[in-house]
Amino acid sequence: SEVHVLLFLFNLILLLLGGVGVAAFHPQTASIAGASSPQRGIAMSFWITGGTLGWALGPLFATTTVRLFGLSHTWVAAIPGLLMSAVLALWFRHVVAGPPTPRTPTRLSDLKPIAKPLALLYGAVAARSAVSSGFATFLPLWASEQGWSVEAGGALTTGYLTLGALGGFMGGWVADRIGGRAVVRLSFLVAMPFFAAFFLAPQPWSILALLVGYFGLQASLPVNVVLGQELSPAHAGTISSLLMGAAWGLGSLLIGPVGAFADHAGLTGALVILSLLLLVGFACASGFAAVAPRPARAE
């Protein structure tokens, strides 16, 4: 009916506006987080871990909300977010703004000197994002195929994402000690055998292998952004938007083709193909380490 069409369009507009808000938030706050401390890795880790932990709690929160209130009352899940938004709006009214910083608009030609390392880093981030988002999306379906309940599948996905958040925090801490390039390469090297074990080992060892592999893979999450900012500190906001918006977005867009492939070849086969992107990510990370200029400070 016309009412349902209007409601659908209204919800679609709200989702698009929410996406725009999230997209506008990340690059600027990533730039601020990266410049907030000489230890850029751990500073970025604190910032990113907050977001990834929130993402991790999402599946469990959603499934619990549905169980308690029913699918038609999922709007209840928005209440905590609305309350927190009100608290932040009131709090920021008392925050004194700092002096404005002069900014020069970024042109694509400004990034030409770092185009090759930035492209390789972009490839590594996109590959990591595709594997991360793909498994997070399809794990509940995989759990259902294994005979798990909806809530158990949500709990598994929450555990998976939580381990990833902790891995990202650990990666930032390690990067301040051994260097970001080493962490990005190691994150793929550690992840690959454990993701392979997920398909080859029996349960519950396969689940444990996946969690450990994802912990290792996500170690590069904050480090990638720091490495990008170090390529050209004057363009930290633009580079953050490329790595966090465009690269993460490209990785997420690959979920559609993976889902289509799963409909024809089975979910396990689709996840195996998706996991092969870890090889692509490792190749890009190794190439980046070879060609990227060193920052002025020691890693």
Buried (B, 14 or more C-beta within 10 A) or exposed (E): EEEEEEEEEEEEEEEEEEEEEEBEEBBEBBBBBBEEEEBBBBBBBBBBBEBBBEBBBBBBBBBBBBEEEEEEEEEEBEEEEEEEEEEEEEEEEEEEEEEEEEEEEBEEEBBEEBEEBBBBBBBBBBBBBBBBBBBBBBBBBBBBEEEBEBBBBBBBBBBBBBBBBBBBBBBBBBBBEEBBBBBBBBBBBBBBBBBBBBBEBEEEEBBBBBBBBBBBBBBBBBBBBBBBBBBBEEBBBBBBBBBBBBBBBBBBEBBEBBBEBBEEEEBBEBBBBBBEBBEBBBBBBBBBBEEBEEBEEEB
